[in-house]
Amino acid sequence: MTPVILSGVFFVLLAGFTALCKAENALNKRVFGALRRKFDKYVERIQFLLDHVDFGSFIIHLFKDMFDRFVHFILHLALSSVRFVERLLTRGLKVMRSRIAPPGIPQSQKRSTFVETMSYFKSTLHKNKKSAAVDSVNADESTH
């Protein structure tokens, strides 16, 4: 049924267009002349764009740009999910460490050899100063 209706609409429009052309030729005047000139200029501009713009490369560029945005979005989601999992694991590790040792007692950690050497040097120096001070006090008391 639809093809019959469309065919009827086509023939009615064709008959109307033919009648309008005959009437304009008989009167030597255009119906809605100013409006049709504006429409003709608009159609000419569109035809100029269609003739001179490379729509193939434009569409390719458009799809590449959309693909780049899509990949960026997917990578952003992946990074966010990795960060979320990292936070969960960090919190879990913190809970597990708090169960091993009470929070007030620091866990013993192996210190580097540099720190060990500096600590030994500091304590030895401190002991030497105390013993030198005690010796000088004992020497002062014995001379009096």
N, C-alpha and C positions, 0 to 999 in steps of 0.2 A: 504494500500500500504506500509506503514511504517513497519509492521511486516514482510513482504516479503523481504524488503531490509535488515532489521536487520538479518533475518535468512540467507540470502545470504552472508552477511559480516561474520557471525559466521562460516559458513561452509568453506569459503575461508581461514579464519584465522586457522581453525582446520586443513585443508589440508596443509597449509604452515608449521604449527608446526610439523605435522606428517612427512612431507618431510624433514624438517630440522633435526629431530631426526634420521631418517634413514640415511641421508647423514653423520651425525656426527659418527654414529655407523660404517658405512662402512669405513670412513677415520680414525677412532680412534683419532679424533681431534675435539676440540670444536671451533665453529665459534664465534669470538669476546670473547675469553676465559677470558682475563683480565677484560674486561668491565663487563661481566656477573658475575665474582667473586665479584667485587665491589658491583654490584647490589644485589647479594645474601647476602652479609654482611649487607647491608642497610636494606634489608627485614628482616633479622634475628634480627636486633636491634629493628625494629618496632614491630616485633612479641613479643620480650621480653617486651617491654613497654606495649603492649596490655595485656600480661599475668600478669604483676606484678603491674600495676597501677590501683587503685580503682577509675574508672571514675565516678561511681555513687556518691560517696562522694565529688569528685571534682566538679561535676555539681551542686550538692546541695549547696556547699560552694560558687560557682560562682553566683548562683541565689540569695542566701542570701546577698552576697556583693552588687549585683546590686540593690536588694530591699532596702538595707540600704542607698545606694547612692540616690535612687529615693526619699525615705522618707526625707532624709536630704535636697534635692533640694526643695521638696514641702514645708517643714517647713521654709526653707529660704525665699521662695516666700511669705508665709503667714506672716512671721515676717516683711519682707520689706513692704508689703502692710499695715500692722498695723501701722508701723512707718510713712508711707506716709499719712495715714488718720489722725494720731496724729498731724503731721505737719500742715495739712490743717485745722484741728480744732483749733490748737493753733493760727494760723494766723487769722482765723475768729474771735476768741475770742479777739485777740489784736485789730482788727478793731472795734469790738463792744464796747470794753472798751474805745477806743479813741473817739467814738461818744458820750459817756456818759459824760466824763469830758475832758476839754481842756488838751493838753499834758503838759502845764507848771504848772498846779495846781495839787498838789498831792491829791489823794483821802484820805479822813479821814478813818483811820483804827483803830479798837479798839486795844488799847495797853494792854499788859498783866499787871496783878496786880503788878508784880515785877517792871516793868518799871514805872508804875504810882507812886509806893512808892518811888523809887529812885529819880524821878523827884520832888516829893513833898519835900523829904529830902534835895535835892540840893537847891531848891528855898528857903526853910526855912532857911537853913544854910547861904545862900547868904544874905538874908534879915537881919538875926541876925548879921552878920559881918558888914553890912552897918550901922545898927542902933548902934552897939557898937562903930564904928568909929565916927559917928556923935556925940554920947554922949561924947566920949573922947575929941573931938575937942571943944564942947561946954563947957566941964569942964575946959579945958586948957584956953579958952578965959575968963571964969569967974574968974579964979585965977589971971589973969594979971591985 
